Each structure stands twice: as C-alpha cells, then as structure tokens.
C-alpha cells in the first residue's frame, strides 16, 4: 500500500526552520507523527522562500517529497484552489494506483484551502483528513457532516457545464470573449451563440440598444474566427454623409468626383481576408443598400469611377440599434439585404435586463477609470461609498454600459475625496427623462404593443428609484411615489417583482 500525504505549504511551515524553538509547523509535526510513503506539497509561495524549507524538511524525514508549484490569483480564490488541488491529486492518484491511500492535511494554508480538501475527501478522492497544533499534536480531523446533495450541485456544476458545451457542439472556451464581463443568464446565452458562430464565415447581425457593447462582441467574434490574423475594419454607417458612403465602402479612382485627387481603397478592400464591421447598418441610404447587396451576392466591388470589378473576400458583421424587421416592414430597409446580412442574429440585452451584471461592471469600470487617471497630477484612487453603489445599482441605465462608464468618469472628477459619495454619483447621472418618455410613449400601436408590460416598466422604474433614494425605508419610499402607506408599497413591490 502506498500512503500519500498531500498538503499545501503554509506560512507557519515556512517559519519553522527559523523558529524551531516555537515548533516545527504543521507539516513537520505530521511527517514526525505519521507514517507516509510519499509526500506531495502544493505551494504558491516564491521559490526562494520554499527552497530552504524543503531542505530543512527533507532533513527530518527519509520519505520522498515532491513539490508542486502552482499559480493562484489569490490564496482565498476557491476556484483556483480547487483546480490546482484536483490537478495534483489526480496526478498523484495515477502514481499510487487504486490500492493507495490519501491523507489531506487541513492545517497548512488558508481556510479556503482546507474547505477544498474536505470537499475532495468526501467526494472525488476519499481521504483521511488530519489537522495539527502545538498543543494537541496531529489528530484525525472530525468533520461532523458528509457533503450532502445540497453541496454536490455546486461542485459538479463546472463538469456539467463542460458536458453541455460538448454535447451542444460548441467550440472550446475562447479567451477573446473574456473582455465581455457578465454573469447573467441572458448574456451567457448570447456569448454561447457568439462562440458557436464565430468559427464560421457566415454574416452576423448584432442587435441591441446603444451602449450595449455591439462592437466589443463583434471584435471578439473576429478574434475567435479563422480570420483573426487578418484586418478588422469598423465603419459607422450613420456617421458618414450619404454622398460619401459608396466611396467609403467601395473606394474610388482618381478624378471620380470633385476632390478625388488620388485613387483610394474602400473599406471592403481594406478588410480583405478579414472582417468588415458595419455599425448602425440601418442608417444606410437606399442606394447604398442596393450596391451593398450586389457586393455581398457577387463577392466583388467596383470603385467609383471604374468599371472593373475587384474580387473581395470579407466577412460581414453588422450591428444596429433599430429593429430591422420593423424597418423592412416600413420600407426603410431592403428585405433582400436584411436576409443576406442576418444569417446569424445575436440580440444583446440592455443592461437593465442583465440581472447580476451591474455590480460586476461597476467594479470593473471603476478600476478602468482609476487606471485611466494614473498619470493625472495629484491622482488619488477612487472608491464607492455604500450609498453611491446602491444608487448606481438601482439606476435603469438607459444608455447601458457606455452610460455607466461615463457616469463613473464624471463621478470620479466631481469628488475631491477618495470616496465617491451618493451625492457625487447622483450629480454624475445625466437626466434622461425625454429619452425614456419617447421609449415608453411613442411606441407603434399593434400586436407587438403590450400595455401591461409598459405599465410594469414605469412602475418598476419609480419604485426602484424611491427605494434607492430612501435607502430602503419603505415609509419614505411610499411617500416619494405617492402611495398612502408602506403596506401599500409592499404590495406594489411584490406585484412588480422589485426587491429591497
């Protein structure tokens, strides 16, 4: 039988060679008190700190000691610790075989490291758990519970997700999508579909409100595709005068029009072999739509002032903040062009519908604001007060992620202190009542209009604002929205699914 001790190296262990008069540390106690055939130690400490300790420990035992260096983002990051522990234990298991036994030492390291040993010992790798102290010596740890079915779903979630990914035919996890911060189910679905379509060369249409990150998603799709080493060219169709659209897209020959002093390549030629991102494609004039359709059908362009076709190999990723189906129905966008560019459609949800993402984005974007300001004279790192964070968390963000980022930039400027207060955050939020009213009051009538949904949007908006303004005081919140009592407010909160 091969008895393997597996443990992290803790700070108390590293101090032991210098402080033997105070004790030999948890690992020193274990190797002296228990018989082992192999010892496997995990460490995220610097080499220069670990090497002297290993020499000292090997001088106290004849048992072979193997060091497994690992890199953790934090000694308390459960996910990193779990992955490192599983990798090492699985490797040791292949060495000692099914007849071998494990002992996991709980005392060295952080509480998160001990928690992982308990999980592994009770599930994937049955093991004896030991703990040690200068007073009590080395003892078998008494864990008063088994890991029940309540704990197993969390433990197995990642393997299950990997299994679902494989069965769905999705490509491997792509680091290119890591820049799109999210944890909401809505965004998970969008990213999964984007990853699935990225390796293909079919056109993609990304729909979403302004500020939802359409270009960021388009760039991630390009970087994950086979065209990643070729150009990514972005063109905002709504920012170019109508008379210049064709020249921008297809290029022109010298003398093609007044001011055309030399031959110029268009964006299609600039993007050859890569991806052309047509932002706000719904803004294209009708004539440009006709010529774009022909280009996509024939895979060739003709420069203005020329009759010679030029073959192009470009993938189209288009984006719009409009509903192009409604634009087609209204005759403002060609149906044949829509079906040509909308082979794969990705709909980015607005920030107000991404449950759980706002807090994540606030933290990441505030870090970005701090990084942007590092070189400014007298810069001091900014942080949010609880009140400011609560206010930002409850704002509907009609301008989405872009509005959130710019609001944090303004708040960082307004505050003269290192802490952004609720008043600073409130001053930084731009009033947007007219835009919100247009979105609510000027929607087209018909089957797509649902009055109960609109009433819910309005009610949730004001209820959330009242709760934020009153810091959760129901009596004051009720008064702010004109309700007679906090009991009535509670009924409204329940009716419209607003949480404190």
Residue pairs with C-beta under 8 A, 6 or more apart in sequence:
1 37
1 99
1 100
1 101
2 37
2 38
2 95
2 96
2 97
2 99
2 100
2 101
3 35
3 36
3 37
3 38
3 100
3 101
3 103
4 36
4 37
4 38
4 39
4 40
4 92
4 96
4 100
4 101
4 102
4 103
5 30
5 31
5 34
5 36
5 38
5 39
5 40
5 103
5 105
6 40
6 41
6 42
6 88
6 89
6 92
6 102
6 103
6 104
6 105
6 127
7 26
7 27
7 30
7 39
7 40
7 41
7 42
7 104
7 105
7 108
7 109
8 41
8 42
8 43
8 105
8 108
8 109
8 113
9 27
9 41
9 42
9 43
9 45
9 50
9 53
9 108
9 109
10 25
10 26
10 27
10 107
10 108
10 109
12 23
12 25
12 26
12 107
12 108
13 25
13 26
13 27
13 28
13 53
13 57
13 108
14 25
14 45
14 49
14 50
14 53
15 25
16 23
16 24
16 25
16 27
16 28
16 53
16 56
17 52
17 53
17 56
22 134
23 29
23 134
24 32
24 60
25 108
26 105
26 107
26 108
26 131
26 132
26 133
27 41
27 57
27 105
27 108
28 57
28 60
29 132
29 137
29 138
30 105
30 130
30 132
30 138
31 39
31 57
31 60
31 61
31 63
32 60
32 61
33 132
33 137
33 138
34 103
34 130
34 138
36 63
36 103
37 63
37 96
38 63
38 64
38 66
38 92
38 95
38 96
39 61
39 63
39 64
39 65
39 66
40 65
40 66
40 68
40 88
40 92
41 54
41 65
41 66
41 67
41 68
42 68
42 70
42 84
42 85
42 88
43 50
43 67
43 68
43 69
43 70
44 69
44 70
44 71
44 72
44 75
44 84
47 69
50 67
50 69
54 65
54 67
57 65
58 65
68 84
68 88
68 91
70 84
70 87
70 88
72 80
72 81
72 84
73 80
74 80
75 81
75 109
75 110
75 112
75 113
76 110
76 111
76 112
77 112
78 112
78 115
78 116
81 110
81 112
81 113
81 116
82 116
82 119
85 113
85 116
85 117
85 120
86 120
86 124
89 102
89 120
89 124
89 125
92 102
93 100
93 102
93 125
101 127
101 128
102 121
102 125
102 126
102 127
102 128
103 127
103 128
103 129
103 130
104 117
104 120
104 121
104 127
104 128
104 129
104 130
105 117
105 130
105 131
105 132
106 114
106 117
106 118
106 129
106 130
106 131
106 141
107 114
107 130
107 131
107 132
107 133
117 127
117 129
118 129
118 143
118 147
119 147
119 151
119 155
120 127
121 127
121 128
121 129
122 143
122 146
122 147
123 147
123 152
123 155
128 140
129 140
129 141
129 143
130 138
130 139
130 140
130 141
131 138
131 139
131 141
132 138
132 139
147 155
165 192
168 192
168 196
169 196
170 192
170 195
170 196
171 195
171 196
171 198
171 199
171 224
173 195
174 195
174 198
174 220
174 223
174 224
176 219
176 220
176 223
176 224
177 191
177 194
177 195
177 220
177 224
179 216
179 220
180 187
180 191
180 213
180 216
180 217
180 220
181 357
181 360
181 361
181 364
182 188
182 191
182 354
182 357
182 360
183 356
183 357
183 360
184 349
184 354
184 355
184 356
184 357
185 355
186 349
186 353
186 354
186 355
187 349
187 354
187 357
190 217
190 346
190 347
190 348
190 349
193 344
193 346
194 217
194 220
194 221
194 346
195 224
197 204
197 221
197 344
197 346
198 220
198 221
198 224
198 225
199 224
199 225
199 226
200 225
200 344
201 225
201 226
201 227
201 315
202 315
202 343
202 344
203 296
203 315
203 316
203 317
203 318
203 340
203 341
203 342
203 343
203 344
204 218
204 221
204 316
204 317
204 318
204 343
204 344
204 345
204 346
205 281
205 318
205 319
205 320
205 324
205 341
205 342
205 343
205 344
205 345
205 346
206 214
206 217
206 218
206 317
206 318
206 319
206 320
206 345
206 346
206 347
206 348
207 319
207 320
207 321
207 323
207 324
207 345
207 346
207 347
207 348
208 214
208 319
208 321
208 347
208 348
208 349
208 350
209 321
209 348
209 350
209 398
209 400
210 321
210 399
210 400
210 402
211 351
211 399
211 400
211 401
211 402
211 403
212 348
212 349
212 350
212 351
212 400
212 401
213 348
213 400
213 401
214 279
214 319
214 348
215 234
215 277
215 279
215 319
217 346
217 348
218 232
218 234
218 275
218 277
218 317
218 319
219 232
219 277
221 275
221 317
222 228
222 232
222 274
222 275
222 277
222 315
222 317
223 232
225 275
225 315
227 273
227 274
227 275
227 315
230 271
230 272
230 273
230 274
230 275
231 270
231 271
231 272
231 273
231 274
231 275
232 271
232 274
232 275
232 277
233 267
233 270
233 271
233 274
233 275
233 276
233 277
234 277
234 279
235 248
235 249
235 267
235 276
235 277
235 278
235 279
236 279
236 280
237 245
237 278
237 279
237 280
237 281
237 282
237 283
237 284
238 279
238 280
238 283
239 280
240 248
242 285
242 288
245 284
245 285
245 288
246 287
246 288
246 291
246 304
247 256
247 257
247 260
247 264
247 266
247 304
248 266
248 267
249 266
249 267
249 268
249 288
249 291
249 292
249 295
249 301
250 266
250 268
250 291
250 295
250 301
250 302
250 303
250 304
251 263
251 264
251 265
251 266
251 268
251 269
251 301
251 303
251 304
252 260
252 263
252 264
252 266
252 303
252 304
252 305
253 260
253 263
253 303
253 304
253 305
253 306
254 260
254 261
254 262
254 263
254 305
255 305
256 303
256 304
256 305
256 306
257 304
257 305
260 304
260 305
263 303
266 301
266 303
267 276
268 276
268 295
268 301
268 312
268 314
269 301
269 310
269 312
271 314
272 312
272 313
272 314
273 313
273 314
274 314
274 315
275 314
275 315
275 316
275 317
276 314
276 315
276 316
276 317
277 317
277 318
277 319
278 284
278 316
278 317
278 318
278 319
278 341
279 318
279 319
280 319
280 320
280 321
281 318
281 319
281 320
281 324
281 341
282 320
282 321
282 322
282 324
282 327
282 332
282 333
284 292
284 333
286 334
289 333
289 334
289 337
290 334
292 337
293 334
293 336
293 337
293 340
295 301
295 312
296 316
296 337
296 340
296 341
297 340
298 309
299 311
299 312
299 313
300 309
300 310
300 311
300 312
301 309
301 310
301 312
302 308
302 309
302 310
303 310
316 341
318 341
324 333
324 338
324 342
325 338
326 444
327 333
327 338
328 334
328 335
328 338
350 397
350 398
350 400
351 357
351 358
351 361
351 397
351 400
351 401
351 404
352 396
352 397
352 398
358 392
358 393
358 397
358 404
359 389
359 393
361 401
361 404
362 384
362 389
362 392
362 393
362 404
362 408
365 401
365 404
365 405
365 408
366 382
366 383
366 384
366 408
366 412
368 405
369 382
369 405
369 408
369 409
369 412
370 381
370 382
370 412
372 409
373 379
373 412
380 418
381 418
382 411
382 412
382 415
382 418
382 419
382 420
383 418
383 419
383 420
384 392
384 419
384 420
384 425
385 419
385 420
385 421
385 422
387 421
387 422
387 425
387 471
388 411
388 420
388 421
388 422
388 424
388 425
390 422
390 468
390 471
391 422
391 425
391 426
391 429
391 468
392 404
392 407
392 425
393 468
394 464
394 465
394 467
394 468
395 429
395 468
396 436
396 461
396 464
397 403
397 404
398 432
398 435
398 436
398 439
399 406
399 430
399 432
403 430
407 425
407 428
407 429
407 430
408 428
410 427
410 428
411 420
411 424
411 425
411 427
411 428
412 420
414 420
414 424
414 427
414 428
415 421
415 424
436 461
440 454
440 457
440 458
443 449
443 454
456 496
459 492
459 495
459 496
460 496
460 497
460 498
462 481
463 477
463 481
463 489
463 492
463 493
463 496
463 498
464 498
465 480
466 476
466 477
466 478
466 480
466 481
466 489
467 477
467 498
467 500
469 476
469 477
469 480
470 476
470 477
470 480
472 500
474 486
474 489
474 490
475 485
475 486
477 486
477 489
478 484
478 485
478 486
478 488
478 489
481 489
483 489
483 492
492 498
493 499
493 500
